[in-house]
């Protein structure tokens, strides 16, 4: 899946009005009347989903300023997982952060790695579709 196909699916199944943001430097991928949404389309399945702490806090703060909910959507070969960060923020930030060595970006063949400060999200916190 790509971001647009994920948005199309979410709009179809939930009746939302999400659309891709036009600012290529935005910290999130989509926005609608009630939500801002960060989308991660993964090629591999992991039971715990990774969210970078910097994106978590930036988008959580933006959602509060805008009066919207921050959704973190992860797709992988086993499904689509929708996390409502606003509803789970206290649970998430009470976990230890993890410093994980990850590719600098997801481009194929990119071997450059950096440390990313992240949280792991349990699938049980998500709505799976």
Secondary structure, DSSP 4 states (H G I P E B T S, - for coil): --HHHHHHHHHHHH----EE-S-TT-SSSEE-SSEEEEEEE-SS--SEEEEEHHHHHHHHHHHHHHT-EEEEEEEETTEEEEEEHHHHHHHHHTSPPEEEEEESS--TT---EEEEEEEEEEGGGSEE-
